[in-house]
């Protein structure tokens, strides 16, 4: 699985991850280092995308920006992994 999603030298894999990284707004946060573990837990990234204490707004409430970044990371990573898997299945089968 790790080879298929991350290490395969097929052009499609490299292109998909390159475009996914380019879609990430760098002004929000640095693009996470991809690993099989990160891909598998990408559904839980809403709470894990940023280490450290949660930023708070002027009302003392949790900043919604962190959740937005987590949701965006979840969408980008899961969709990229799914696309890589589908393209591989079409190529192999």
PDB file of N, CA, C and O in Angstrom:
ATOM      1  N   UNK A   1       0.825  -1.188   0.000  1.00  0.00           N
ATOM      2  CA  UNK A   1       0.000   0.000   0.000  1.00  0.00           C
ATOM      3  C   UNK A   1       0.868   1.250   0.000  1.00  0.00           C
ATOM      4  O   UNK A   1       0.601   2.193  -0.746  1.00  0.00           O
ATOM      5  N   UNK A   2       1.916   1.264   0.842  1.00  0.00           N
ATOM      6  CA  UNK A   2       2.794   2.419   0.900  1.00  0.00           C
ATOM      7  C   UNK A   2       3.475   2.652  -0.446  1.00  0.00           C
ATOM      8  O   UNK A   2       3.622   3.791  -0.889  1.00  0.00           O
ATOM      9  N   UNK A   3       3.885   1.571  -1.085  1.00  0.00           N
ATOM     10  CA  UNK A   3       4.526   1.703  -2.397  1.00  0.00           C
ATOM     11  C   UNK A   3       3.554   2.309  -3.411  1.00  0.00           C
ATOM     12  O   UNK A   3       3.914   3.218  -4.158  1.00  0.00           O
ATOM     13  N   UNK A   4       2.333   1.804  -3.431  1.00  0.00           N
ATOM     14  CA  UNK A   4       1.346   2.273  -4.406  1.00  0.00           C
ATOM     15  C   UNK A   4       1.036   3.756  -4.209  1.00  0.00           C
ATOM     16  O   UNK A   4       0.974   4.508  -5.182  1.00  0.00           O
ATOM     17  N   UNK A   5       0.844   4.176  -2.976  1.00  0.00           N
ATOM     18  CA  UNK A   5       0.414   5.552  -2.712  1.00  0.00           C
ATOM     19  C   UNK A   5       1.550   6.568  -2.673  1.00  0.00           C
ATOM     20  O   UNK A   5       1.334   7.742  -2.973  1.00  0.00           O
ATOM     21  N   UNK A   6       2.763   6.134  -2.305  1.00  0.00           N
ATOM     22  CA  UNK A   6       3.822   7.121  -2.078  1.00  0.00           C
ATOM     23  C   UNK A   6       5.112   6.888  -2.858  1.00  0.00           C
ATOM     24  O   UNK A   6       5.737   7.847  -3.311  1.00  0.00           O
ATOM     25  N   UNK A   7       5.513   5.649  -3.020  1.00  0.00           N
ATOM     26  CA  UNK A   7       6.840   5.379  -3.555  1.00  0.00           C
ATOM     27  C   UNK A   7       6.874   4.946  -5.012  1.00  0.00           C
ATOM     28  O   UNK A   7       7.948   4.889  -5.610  1.00  0.00           O
ATOM     29  N   UNK A   8       5.728   4.643  -5.590  1.00  0.00           N
ATOM     30  CA  UNK A   8       5.679   4.175  -6.971  1.00  0.00           C
ATOM     31  C   UNK A   8       6.220   5.253  -7.914  1.00  0.00           C
ATOM     32  O   UNK A   8       5.939   6.440  -7.749  1.00  0.00           O
ATOM     33  N   UNK A   9       6.983   4.822  -8.883  1.00  0.00           N
ATOM     34  CA  UNK A   9       7.604   5.765  -9.820  1.00  0.00           C
ATOM     35  C   UNK A   9       6.727   6.077 -11.036  1.00  0.00           C
ATOM     36  O   UNK A   9       7.174   6.738 -11.974  1.00  0.00           O
ATOM     37  N   UNK A  10       5.497   5.606 -11.016  1.00  0.00           N
ATOM     38  CA  UNK A  10       4.574   5.951 -12.099  1.00  0.00           C
ATOM     39  C   UNK A  10       4.379   7.465 -12.130  1.00  0.00           C
ATOM     40  O   UNK A  10       4.248   8.090 -11.077  1.00  0.00           O
ATOM     41  N   UNK A  11       4.357   8.058 -13.313  1.00  0.00           N
ATOM     42  CA  UNK A  11       4.188   9.520 -13.391  1.00  0.00           C
ATOM     43  C   UNK A  11       2.903  10.022 -12.736  1.00  0.00           C
ATOM     44  O   UNK A  11       2.877  11.119 -12.177  1.00  0.00           O
ATOM     45  N   UNK A  12       1.852   9.233 -12.803  1.00  0.00           N
ATOM     46  CA  UNK A  12       0.567   9.678 -12.237  1.00  0.00           C
ATOM     47  C   UNK A  12       0.677   9.939 -10.740  1.00  0.00           C
ATOM     48  O   UNK A  12       0.103  10.907 -10.242  1.00  0.00           O
ATOM     49  N   UNK A  13       1.399   9.100 -10.021  1.00  0.00           N
ATOM     50  CA  UNK A  13       1.540   9.269  -8.574  1.00  0.00           C
ATOM     51  C   UNK A  13       2.250  10.576  -8.255  1.00  0.00           C
ATOM     52  O   UNK A  13       1.789  11.349  -7.415  1.00  0.00           O
ATOM     53  N   UNK A  14       3.362  10.821  -8.919  1.00  0.00           N
ATOM     54  CA  UNK A  14       4.116  12.056  -8.677  1.00  0.00           C
ATOM     55  C   UNK A  14       3.305  13.287  -9.071  1.00  0.00           C
ATOM     56  O   UNK A  14       3.317  14.293  -8.362  1.00  0.00           O
ATOM     57  N   UNK A  15       2.609  13.211 -10.184  1.00  0.00           N
ATOM     58  CA  UNK A  15       1.818  14.354 -10.662  1.00  0.00           C
ATOM     59  C   UNK A  15       0.684  14.669  -9.683  1.00  0.00           C
ATOM     60  O   UNK A  15       0.451  15.831  -9.350  1.00  0.00           O
ATOM     61  N   UNK A  16      -0.012  13.640  -9.229  1.00  0.00           N
ATOM     62  CA  UNK A  16      -1.144  13.856  -8.321  1.00  0.00           C
ATOM     63  C   UNK A  16      -0.680  14.491  -7.021  1.00  0.00           C
ATOM     64  O   UNK A  16      -1.299  15.447  -6.553  1.00  0.00           O
ATOM     65  N   UNK A  17       0.404  13.979  -6.421  1.00  0.00           N
ATOM     66  CA  UNK A  17       0.871  14.562  -5.156  1.00  0.00           C
ATOM     67  C   UNK A  17       1.428  15.964  -5.363  1.00  0.00           C
ATOM     68  O   UNK A  17       1.286  16.817  -4.487  1.00  0.00           O
ATOM     69  N   UNK A  18       2.062  16.218  -6.514  1.00  0.00           N
ATOM     70  CA  UNK A  18       2.566  17.565  -6.800  1.00  0.00           C
ATOM     71  C   UNK A  18       1.420  18.562  -6.899  1.00  0.00           C
ATOM     72  O   UNK A  18       1.486  19.650  -6.326  1.00  0.00           O
ATOM     73  N   UNK A  19       0.377  18.194  -7.621  1.00  0.00           N
ATOM     74  CA  UNK A  19      -0.773  19.102  -7.766  1.00  0.00           C
ATOM     75  C   UNK A  19      -1.538  19.259  -6.453  1.00  0.00           C
ATOM     76  O   UNK A  19      -2.066  20.332  -6.163  1.00  0.00           O
ATOM     77  N   UNK A  20      -1.596  18.200  -5.672  1.00  0.00           N
ATOM     78  CA  UNK A  20      -2.258  18.294  -4.365  1.00  0.00           C
ATOM     79  C   UNK A  20      -1.511  19.271  -3.471  1.00  0.00           C
ATOM     80  O   UNK A  20      -2.122  20.101  -2.799  1.00  0.00           O
ATOM     81  N   UNK A  21      -0.196  19.170  -3.467  1.00  0.00           N
ATOM     82  CA  UNK A  21       0.608  20.088  -2.655  1.00  0.00           C
ATOM     83  C   UNK A  21       0.464  21.526  -3.150  1.00  0.00           C
ATOM     84  O   UNK A  21       0.438  22.456  -2.344  1.00  0.00           O
ATOM     85  N   UNK A  22       0.372  21.712  -4.450  1.00  0.00           N
ATOM     86  CA  UNK A  22       0.204  23.059  -5.005  1.00  0.00           C
ATOM     87  C   UNK A  22      -1.161  23.640  -4.656  1.00  0.00           C
ATOM     88  O   UNK A  22      -1.309  24.859  -4.562  1.00  0.00           O
ATOM     89  N   UNK A  23      -2.154  22.787  -4.464  1.00  0.00           N
ATOM     90  CA  UNK A  23      -3.493  23.267  -4.110  1.00  0.00           C
ATOM     91  C   UNK A  23      -3.568  23.729  -2.660  1.00  0.00           C
ATOM     92  O   UNK A  23      -4.489  24.453  -2.283  1.00  0.00           O
ATOM     93  N   UNK A  24      -2.607  23.315  -1.851  1.00  0.00           N
ATOM     94  CA  UNK A  24      -2.578  23.684  -0.437  1.00  0.00           C
ATOM     95  C   UNK A  24      -2.145  25.141  -0.302  1.00  0.00           C
ATOM     96  O   UNK A  24      -1.073  25.496  -0.791  1.00  0.00           O
ATOM     97  N   UNK A  25      -2.931  25.989   0.337  1.00  0.00           N
ATOM     98  CA  UNK A  25      -2.540  27.389   0.525  1.00  0.00           C
ATOM     99  C   UNK A  25      -1.409  27.491   1.557  1.00  0.00           C
ATOM    100  O   UNK A  25      -1.634  27.271   2.747  1.00  0.00           O
ATOM    101  N   UNK A  26      -0.216  27.819   1.109  1.00  0.00           N
ATOM    102  CA  UNK A  26       0.958  27.827   1.984  1.00  0.00           C
ATOM    103  C   UNK A  26       0.897  28.914   3.052  1.00  0.00           C
ATOM    104  O   UNK A  26       1.631  28.849   4.037  1.00  0.00           O
ATOM    105  N   UNK A  27       0.040  29.902   2.872  1.00  0.00           N
ATOM    106  CA  UNK A  27      -0.064  30.929   3.902  1.00  0.00           C
ATOM    107  C   UNK A  27      -0.774  30.404   5.158  1.00  0.00           C
ATOM    108  O   UNK A  27      -0.666  31.011   6.224  1.00  0.00           O
ATOM    109  N   UNK A  28      -1.490  29.294   5.043  1.00  0.00           N
ATOM    110  CA  UNK A  28      -2.170  28.720   6.201  1.00  0.00           C
ATOM    111  C   UNK A  28      -1.220  27.930   7.084  1.00  0.00           C
ATOM    112  O   UNK A  28      -1.143  28.158   8.291  1.00  0.00           O
ATOM    113  N   UNK A  29      -0.506  27.010   6.483  1.00  0.00           N
ATOM    114  CA  UNK A  29       0.340  26.096   7.229  1.00  0.00           C
ATOM    115  C   UNK A  29       1.185  25.336   6.227  1.00  0.00           C
ATOM    116  O   UNK A  29       0.785  25.176   5.074  1.00  0.00           O
ATOM    117  N   UNK A  30       2.339  24.871   6.649  1.00  0.00           N
ATOM    118  CA  UNK A  30       3.197  24.093   5.764  1.00  0.00           C
ATOM    119  C   UNK A  30       2.514  22.768   5.427  1.00  0.00           C
ATOM    120  O   UNK A  30       1.835  22.178   6.267  1.00  0.00           O
ATOM    121  N   UNK A  31       2.704  22.308   4.187  1.00  0.00           N
ATOM    122  CA  UNK A  31       2.130  21.043   3.751  1.00  0.00           C
ATOM    123  C   UNK A  31       2.694  19.916   4.610  1.00  0.00           C
ATOM    124  O   UNK A  31       3.908  19.846   4.804  1.00  0.00           O
ATOM    125  N   UNK A  32       1.843  19.032   5.130  1.00  0.00           N
ATOM    126  CA  UNK A  32       2.331  17.964   6.014  1.00  0.00           C
ATOM    127  C   UNK A  32       3.200  16.961   5.263  1.00  0.00           C
ATOM    128  O   UNK A  32       3.018  16.745   4.065  1.00  0.00           O
ATOM    129  N   UNK A  33       4.135  16.356   5.968  1.00  0.00           N
ATOM    130  CA  UNK A  33       4.996  15.327   5.394  1.00  0.00           C
ATOM    131  C   UNK A  33       4.148  14.071   5.227  1.00  0.00           C
ATOM    132  O   UNK A  33       3.600  13.549   6.198  1.00  0.00           O
ATOM    133  N   UNK A  34       4.047  13.594   3.995  1.00  0.00           N
ATOM    134  CA  UNK A  34       3.178  12.465   3.713  1.00  0.00           C
ATOM    135  C   UNK A  34       3.806  11.147   4.156  1.00  0.00           C
ATOM    136  O   UNK A  34       5.003  10.919   3.988  1.00  0.00           O
ATOM    137  N   UNK A  35       2.978  10.305   4.715  1.00  0.00           N
ATOM    138  CA  UNK A  35       3.358   8.954   5.083  1.00  0.00           C
ATOM    139  C   UNK A  35       2.102   8.101   4.987  1.00  0.00           C
ATOM    140  O   UNK A  35       0.991   8.622   4.892  1.00  0.00           O
ATOM    141  N   UNK A  36       2.285   6.798   5.014  1.00  0.00           N
ATOM    142  CA  UNK A  36       1.126   5.918   4.966  1.00  0.00           C
ATOM    143  C   UNK A  36       0.230   6.158   6.179  1.00  0.00           C
ATOM    144  O   UNK A  36      -0.996   6.145   6.060  1.00  0.00           O
ATOM    145  N   UNK A  37       0.827   6.373   7.324  1.00  0.00           N
ATOM    146  CA  UNK A  37       0.049   6.643   8.532  1.00  0.00           C
ATOM    147  C   UNK A  37      -0.795   7.894   8.406  1.00  0.00           C
ATOM    148  O   UNK A  37      -1.958   7.904   8.808  1.00  0.00           O
ATOM    149  N   UNK A  38      -0.213   8.959   7.844  1.00  0.00           N
ATOM    150  CA  UNK A  38      -0.962  10.201   7.671  1.00  0.00           C
ATOM    151  C   UNK A  38      -2.129  10.003   6.705  1.00  0.00           C
ATOM    152  O   UNK A  38      -3.223  10.522   6.928  1.00  0.00           O
ATOM    153  N   UNK A  39      -1.892   9.256   5.641  1.00  0.00           N
ATOM    154  CA  UNK A  39      -2.964   9.004   4.674  1.00  0.00           C
ATOM    155  C   UNK A  39      -4.083   8.199   5.327  1.00  0.00           C
ATOM    156  O   UNK A  39      -5.260   8.507   5.143  1.00  0.00           O
ATOM    157  N   UNK A  40      -3.718   7.169   6.087  1.00  0.00           N
ATOM    158  CA  UNK A  40      -4.735   6.323   6.717  1.00  0.00           C
ATOM    159  C   UNK A  40      -5.515   7.063   7.793  1.00  0.00           C
ATOM    160  O   UNK A  40      -6.696   6.782   7.992  1.00  0.00           O
ATOM    161  N   UNK A  41      -4.886   7.998   8.489  1.00  0.00           N
ATOM    162  CA  UNK A  41      -5.604   8.739   9.531  1.00  0.00           C
ATOM    163  C   UNK A  41      -6.104  10.091   9.038  1.00  0.00           C
ATOM    164  O   UNK A  41      -6.467  10.948   9.844  1.00  0.00           O
ATOM    165  N   UNK A  42      -6.126  10.286   7.735  1.00  0.00           N
ATOM    166  CA  UNK A  42      -6.506  11.593   7.197  1.00  0.00           C
ATOM    167  C   UNK A  42      -7.946  11.984   7.542  1.00  0.00           C
ATOM    168  O   UNK A  42      -8.276  13.170   7.516  1.00  0.00           O
ATOM    169  N   UNK A  43      -8.788  11.040   7.855  1.00  0.00           N
ATOM    170  CA  UNK A  43     -10.144  11.373   8.284  1.00  0.00           C
ATOM    171  C   UNK A  43     -10.191  12.061   9.630  1.00  0.00           C
ATOM    172  O   UNK A  43     -11.201  12.673   9.978  1.00  0.00           O
ATOM    173  N   UNK A  44      -9.111  11.969  10.396  1.00  0.00           N
ATOM    174  CA  UNK A  44      -9.040  12.579  11.730  1.00  0.00           C
ATOM    175  C   UNK A  44      -8.165  13.828  11.748  1.00  0.00           C
ATOM    176  O   UNK A  44      -7.828  14.320  12.825  1.00  0.00           O
ATOM    177  N   UNK A  45      -7.798  14.342  10.605  1.00  0.00           N
ATOM    178  CA  UNK A  45      -6.860  15.462  10.556  1.00  0.00           C
ATOM    179  C   UNK A  45      -7.444  16.772  11.059  1.00  0.00           C
ATOM    180  O   UNK A  45      -6.694  17.707  11.340  1.00  0.00           O
ATOM    181  N   UNK A  46      -8.738  16.864  11.178  1.00  0.00           N
ATOM    182  CA  UNK A  46      -9.344  18.104  11.653  1.00  0.00           C
ATOM    183  C   UNK A  46      -8.765  18.505  12.994  1.00  0.00           C
ATOM    184  O   UNK A  46      -8.583  19.693  13.259  1.00  0.00           O
ATOM    185  N   UNK A  47      -8.474  17.537  13.840  1.00  0.00           N
ATOM    186  CA  UNK A  47      -7.947  17.834  15.168  1.00  0.00           C
ATOM    187  C   UNK A  47      -6.437  17.687  15.262  1.00  0.00           C
ATOM    188  O   UNK A  47      -5.849  18.098  16.263  1.00  0.00           O
ATOM    189  N   UNK A  48      -5.789  17.111  14.250  1.00  0.00           N
ATOM    190  CA  UNK A  48      -4.373  16.799  14.363  1.00  0.00           C
ATOM    191  C   UNK A  48      -3.471  17.617  13.448  1.00  0.00           C
ATOM    192  O   UNK A  48      -2.251  17.475  13.530  1.00  0.00           O
ATOM    193  N   UNK A  49      -4.007  18.453  12.595  1.00  0.00           N
ATOM    194  CA  UNK A  49      -3.196  19.096  11.564  1.00  0.00           C
ATOM    195  C   UNK A  49      -2.179  20.069  12.141  1.00  0.00           C
ATOM    196  O   UNK A  49      -1.149  20.319  11.515  1.00  0.00           O
ATOM    197  N   UNK A  50      -2.435  20.606  13.285  1.00  0.00           N
ATOM    198  CA  UNK A  50      -1.521  21.595  13.850  1.00  0.00           C
ATOM    199  C   UNK A  50      -1.154  21.194  15.270  1.00  0.00           C
ATOM    200  O   UNK A  50      -2.034  20.977  16.103  1.00  0.00           O
ATOM    201  N   UNK A  51       0.120  21.096  15.545  1.00  0.00           N
ATOM    202  CA  UNK A  51       0.565  20.747  16.895  1.00  0.00           C
ATOM    203  C   UNK A  51       0.518  21.977  17.784  1.00  0.00           C
ATOM    204  O   UNK A  51       0.480  23.108  17.300  1.00  0.00           O
ATOM    205  N   UNK A  52       0.522  21.746  19.071  1.00  0.00           N
ATOM    206  CA  UNK A  52       0.553  22.852  20.013  1.00  0.00           C
ATOM    207  C   UNK A  52      -0.824  23.243  20.466  1.00  0.00           C
ATOM    208  O   UNK A  52      -1.818  22.627  20.082  1.00  0.00           O
ATOM    209  N   UNK A  53      -0.883  24.285  21.298  1.00  0.00           N
ATOM    210  CA  UNK A  53      -2.177  24.715  21.837  1.00  0.00           C
ATOM    211  C   UNK A  53      -3.057  25.318  20.749  1.00  0.00           C
ATOM    212  O   UNK A  53      -2.570  25.882  19.770  1.00  0.00           O
ATOM    213  N   UNK A  54      -4.319  25.188  20.942  1.00  0.00           N
ATOM    214  CA  UNK A  54      -5.258  25.748  19.976  1.00  0.00           C
ATOM    215  C   UNK A  54      -5.256  27.266  20.058  1.00  0.00           C
ATOM    216  O   UNK A  54      -5.321  27.836  21.147  1.00  0.00           O
ATOM    217  N   UNK A  55      -5.180  27.924  18.893  1.00  0.00           N
ATOM    218  CA  UNK A  55      -5.292  29.383  18.926  1.00  0.00           C
ATOM    219  C   UNK A  55      -6.708  29.796  19.318  1.00  0.00           C
ATOM    220  O   UNK A  55      -7.677  29.108  18.995  1.00  0.00           O
ATOM    221  N   UNK A  56      -6.815  30.900  20.001  1.00  0.00           N
ATOM    222  CA  UNK A  56      -8.124  31.379  20.414  1.00  0.00           C
ATOM    223  C   UNK A  56      -8.375  32.758  19.825  1.00  0.00           C
ATOM    224  O   UNK A  56      -7.453  33.545  19.610  1.00  0.00           O
ATOM    225  N   UNK A  57      -9.641  33.025  19.572  1.00  0.00           N
ATOM    226  CA  UNK A  57      -9.994  34.341  19.057  1.00  0.00           C
ATOM    227  C   UNK A  57     -10.207  35.313  20.212  1.00  0.00           C
ATOM    228  O   UNK A  57      -9.976  34.968  21.371  1.00  0.00           O
ATOM    229  N   UNK A  58     -10.644  36.517  19.896  1.00  0.00           N
ATOM    230  CA  UNK A  58     -10.770  37.552  20.922  1.00  0.00           C
ATOM    231  C   UNK A  58     -11.820  37.214  21.986  1.00  0.00           C
ATOM    232  O   UNK A  58     -11.787  37.778  23.079  1.00  0.00           O
ATOM    233  N   UNK A  59     -12.748  36.306  21.684  1.00  0.00           N
ATOM    234  CA  UNK A  59     -13.760  35.920  22.656  1.00  0.00           C
ATOM    235  C   UNK A  59     -13.298  34.775  23.554  1.00  0.00           C
ATOM    236  O   UNK A  59     -14.034  34.346  24.443  1.00  0.00           O
ATOM    237  N   UNK A  60     -12.079  34.280  23.324  1.00  0.00           N
ATOM    238  CA  UNK A  60     -11.582  33.154  24.110  1.00  0.00           C
ATOM    239  C   UNK A  60     -12.062  31.811  23.589  1.00  0.00           C
ATOM    240  O   UNK A  60     -11.806  30.778  24.208  1.00  0.00           O
ATOM    241  N   UNK A  61     -12.755  31.813  22.458  1.00  0.00           N
ATOM    242  CA  UNK A  61     -13.257  30.569  21.877  1.00  0.00           C
ATOM    243  C   UNK A  61     -12.222  30.000  20.919  1.00  0.00           C
ATOM    244  O   UNK A  61     -11.355  30.726  20.431  1.00  0.00           O
ATOM    245  N   UNK A  62     -12.311  28.711  20.651  1.00  0.00           N
ATOM    246  CA  UNK A  62     -11.373  28.074  19.735  1.00  0.00           C
ATOM    247  C   UNK A  62     -11.492  28.684  18.347  1.00  0.00           C
ATOM    248  O   UNK A  62     -12.590  28.951  17.859  1.00  0.00           O
ATOM    249  N   UNK A  63     -10.362  28.895  17.734  1.00  0.00           N
ATOM    250  CA  UNK A  63     -10.313  29.501  16.418  1.00  0.00           C
ATOM    251  C   UNK A  63     -10.795  28.502  15.366  1.00  0.00           C
ATOM    252  O   UNK A  63     -10.254  27.399  15.287  1.00  0.00           O
ATOM    253  N   UNK A  64     -11.787  28.853  14.564  1.00  0.00           N
ATOM    254  CA  UNK A  64     -12.288  27.922  13.553  1.00  0.00           C
ATOM    255  C   UNK A  64     -11.307  27.697  12.404  1.00  0.00           C
ATOM    256  O   UNK A  64     -11.487  26.752  11.635  1.00  0.00           O
ATOM    257  N   UNK A  65     -10.273  28.534  12.260  1.00  0.00           N
ATOM    258  CA  UNK A  65      -9.306  28.376  11.171  1.00  0.00           C
ATOM    259  C   UNK A  65      -8.602  27.028  11.238  1.00  0.00           C
ATOM    260  O   UNK A  65      -8.307  26.432  10.203  1.00  0.00           O
ATOM    261  N   UNK A  66      -8.330  26.545  12.438  1.00  0.00           N
ATOM    262  CA  UNK A  66      -7.641  25.266  12.587  1.00  0.00           C
ATOM    263  C   UNK A  66      -8.492  24.134  12.010  1.00  0.00           C
ATOM    264  O   UNK A  66      -7.975  23.260  11.313  1.00  0.00           O
ATOM    265  N   UNK A  67      -9.776  24.150  12.297  1.00  0.00           N
ATOM    266  CA  UNK A  67     -10.659  23.117  11.761  1.00  0.00           C
ATOM    267  C   UNK A  67     -10.757  23.215  10.246  1.00  0.00           C
ATOM    268  O   UNK A  67     -10.827  22.195   9.560  1.00  0.00           O
ATOM    269  N   UNK A  68     -10.761  24.421   9.726  1.00  0.00           N
ATOM    270  CA  UNK A  68     -10.814  24.593   8.282  1.00  0.00           C
ATOM    271  C   UNK A  68      -9.585  24.006   7.618  1.00  0.00           C
ATOM    272  O   UNK A  68      -9.695  23.354   6.579  1.00  0.00           O
ATOM    273  N   UNK A  69      -8.408  24.227   8.203  1.00  0.00           N
ATOM    274  CA  UNK A  69      -7.178  23.661   7.648  1.00  0.00           C
ATOM    275  C   UNK A  69      -7.222  22.142   7.702  1.00  0.00           C
ATOM    276  O   UNK A  69      -6.807  21.474   6.755  1.00  0.00           O
ATOM    277  N   UNK A  70      -7.719  21.596   8.797  1.00  0.00           N
ATOM    278  CA  UNK A  70      -7.832  20.149   8.927  1.00  0.00           C
ATOM    279  C   UNK A  70      -8.791  19.554   7.914  1.00  0.00           C
ATOM    280  O   UNK A  70      -8.524  18.502   7.331  1.00  0.00           O
ATOM    281  N   UNK A  71      -9.898  20.229   7.711  1.00  0.00           N
ATOM    282  CA  UNK A  71     -10.869  19.749   6.715  1.00  0.00           C
ATOM    283  C   UNK A  71     -10.288  19.791   5.316  1.00  0.00           C
ATOM    284  O   UNK A  71     -10.475  18.856   4.539  1.00  0.00           O
ATOM    285  N   UNK A  72      -9.583  20.864   4.986  1.00  0.00           N
ATOM    286  CA  UNK A  72      -8.965  20.975   3.674  1.00  0.00           C
ATOM    287  C   UNK A  72      -7.918  19.888   3.478  1.00  0.00           C
ATOM    288  O   UNK A  72      -7.866  19.264   2.418  1.00  0.00           O
ATOM    289  N   UNK A  73      -7.092  19.655   4.478  1.00  0.00           N
ATOM    290  CA  UNK A  73      -6.083  18.598   4.384  1.00  0.00           C
ATOM    291  C   UNK A  73      -6.748  17.238   4.212  1.00  0.00           C
ATOM    292  O   UNK A  73      -6.281  16.418   3.421  1.00  0.00           O
ATOM    293  N   UNK A  74      -7.831  16.990   4.942  1.00  0.00           N
ATOM    294  CA  UNK A  74      -8.552  15.728   4.821  1.00  0.00           C
ATOM    295  C   UNK A  74      -9.053  15.531   3.403  1.00  0.00           C
ATOM    296  O   UNK A  74      -8.886  14.455   2.828  1.00  0.00           O
ATOM    297  N   UNK A  75      -9.662  16.550   2.841  1.00  0.00           N
ATOM    298  CA  UNK A  75     -10.207  16.447   1.492  1.00  0.00           C
ATOM    299  C   UNK A  75      -9.095  16.224   0.477  1.00  0.00           C
ATOM    300  O   UNK A  75      -9.192  15.322  -0.355  1.00  0.00           O
ATOM    301  N   UNK A  76      -8.048  17.025   0.532  1.00  0.00           N
ATOM    302  CA  UNK A  76      -6.973  16.904  -0.450  1.00  0.00           C
ATOM    303  C   UNK A  76      -6.283  15.546  -0.384  1.00  0.00           C
ATOM    304  O   UNK A  76      -6.062  14.914  -1.417  1.00  0.00           O
ATOM    305  N   UNK A  77      -5.946  15.100   0.801  1.00  0.00           N
ATOM    306  CA  UNK A  77      -5.194  13.852   0.941  1.00  0.00           C
ATOM    307  C   UNK A  77      -6.053  12.643   0.581  1.00  0.00           C
ATOM    308  O   UNK A  77      -5.588  11.755  -0.133  1.00  0.00           O
ATOM    309  N   UNK A  78      -7.289  12.591   1.059  1.00  0.00           N
ATOM    310  CA  UNK A  78      -8.123  11.433   0.747  1.00  0.00           C
ATOM    311  C   UNK A  78      -8.475  11.363  -0.730  1.00  0.00           C
ATOM    312  O   UNK A  78      -8.482  10.279  -1.315  1.00  0.00           O
ATOM    313  N   UNK A  79      -8.763  12.495  -1.333  1.00  0.00           N
ATOM    314  CA  UNK A  79      -9.092  12.490  -2.762  1.00  0.00           C
ATOM    315  C   UNK A  79      -7.884  12.109  -3.615  1.00  0.00           C
ATOM    316  O   UNK A  79      -8.024  11.380  -4.597  1.00  0.00           O
ATOM    317  N   UNK A  80      -6.697  12.599  -3.243  1.00  0.00           N
ATOM    318  CA  UNK A  80      -5.488  12.240  -3.994  1.00  0.00           C
ATOM    319  C   UNK A  80      -5.202  10.754  -3.873  1.00  0.00           C
ATOM    320  O   UNK A  80      -4.899  10.100  -4.871  1.00  0.00           O
ATOM    321  N   UNK A  81      -5.295  10.207  -2.656  1.00  0.00           N
ATOM    322  CA  UNK A  81      -5.043   8.782  -2.458  1.00  0.00           C
ATOM    323  C   UNK A  81      -6.063   7.937  -3.227  1.00  0.00           C
ATOM    324  O   UNK A  81      -5.705   6.921  -3.824  1.00  0.00           O
ATOM    325  N   UNK A  82      -7.304   8.347  -3.212  1.00  0.00           N
ATOM    326  CA  UNK A  82      -8.334   7.616  -3.956  1.00  0.00           C
ATOM    327  C   UNK A  82      -8.059   7.655  -5.450  1.00  0.00           C
ATOM    328  O   UNK A  82      -8.182   6.632  -6.124  1.00  0.00           O
ATOM    329  N   UNK A  83      -7.697   8.793  -5.970  1.00  0.00           N
ATOM    330  CA  UNK A  83      -7.401   8.915  -7.397  1.00  0.00           C
ATOM    331  C   UNK A  83      -6.205   8.054  -7.790  1.00  0.00           C
ATOM    332  O   UNK A  83      -6.232   7.406  -8.836  1.00  0.00           O
ATOM    333  N   UNK A  84      -5.170   8.038  -6.980  1.00  0.00           N
ATOM    334  CA  UNK A  84      -4.006   7.190  -7.259  1.00  0.00           C
ATOM    335  C   UNK A  84      -4.418   5.729  -7.290  1.00  0.00           C
ATOM    336  O   UNK A  84      -4.001   4.982  -8.175  1.00  0.00           O
ATOM    337  N   UNK A  85      -5.235   5.317  -6.329  1.00  0.00           N
ATOM    338  CA  UNK A  85      -5.676   3.927  -6.268  1.00  0.00           C
ATOM    339  C   UNK A  85      -6.513   3.560  -7.490  1.00  0.00           C
ATOM    340  O   UNK A  85      -6.305   2.497  -8.074  1.00  0.00           O
ATOM    341  N   UNK A  86      -7.447   4.407  -7.885  1.00  0.00           N
ATOM    342  CA  UNK A  86      -8.314   4.136  -9.026  1.00  0.00           C
ATOM    343  C   UNK A  86      -7.493   4.046 -10.313  1.00  0.00           C
ATOM    344  O   UNK A  86      -7.701   3.143 -11.124  1.00  0.00           O
ATOM    345  N   UNK A  87      -6.570   4.972 -10.497  1.00  0.00           N
ATOM    346  CA  UNK A  87      -5.740   4.948 -11.707  1.00  0.00           C
ATOM    347  C   UNK A  87      -4.862   3.705 -11.753  1.00  0.00           C
ATOM    348  O   UNK A  87      -4.640   3.141 -12.824  1.00  0.00           O
ATOM    349  N   UNK A  88      -4.363   3.274 -10.600  1.00  0.00           N
ATOM    350  CA  UNK A  88      -3.553   2.066 -10.549  1.00  0.00           C
ATOM    351  C   UNK A  88      -4.391   0.844 -10.905  1.00  0.00           C
ATOM    352  O   UNK A  88      -3.946  -0.020 -11.660  1.00  0.00           O
ATOM    353  N   UNK A  89      -5.602   0.773 -10.361  1.00  0.00           N
ATOM    354  CA  UNK A  89      -6.483  -0.360 -10.668  1.00  0.00           C
ATOM    355  C   UNK A  89      -6.792  -0.428 -12.154  1.00  0.00           C
ATOM    356  O   UNK A  89      -6.807  -1.513 -12.734  1.00  0.00           O
ATOM    357  N   UNK A  90      -7.038   0.719 -12.774  1.00  0.00           N
ATOM    358  CA  UNK A  90      -7.311   0.745 -14.212  1.00  0.00           C
ATOM    359  C   UNK A  90      -6.095   0.294 -15.003  1.00  0.00           C
ATOM    360  O   UNK A  90      -6.228  -0.420 -15.998  1.00  0.00           O
ATOM    361  N   UNK A  91      -4.931   0.698 -14.576  1.00  0.00           N
ATOM    362  CA  UNK A  91      -3.696   0.343 -15.291  1.00  0.00           C
ATOM    363  C   UNK A  91      -3.376  -1.133 -15.134  1.00  0.00           C
ATOM    364  O   UNK A  91      -2.988  -1.787 -16.103  1.00  0.00           O
ATOM    365  N   UNK A  92      -3.531  -1.667 -13.937  1.00  0.00           N
ATOM    366  CA  UNK A  92      -3.133  -3.042 -13.651  1.00  0.00           C
ATOM    367  C   UNK A  92      -4.191  -4.043 -14.120  1.00  0.00           C
ATOM    368  O   UNK A  92      -3.859  -5.096 -14.665  1.00  0.00           O
ATOM    369  N   UNK A  93      -5.448  -3.714 -13.908  1.00  0.00           N
ATOM    370  CA  UNK A  93      -6.520  -4.674 -14.247  1.00  0.00           C
ATOM    371  C   UNK A  93      -6.956  -4.443 -15.624  1.00  0.00           C
ATOM    372  O   UNK A  93      -7.847  -5.136 -16.115  1.00  0.00           O
TER     373      UNK A  93
END
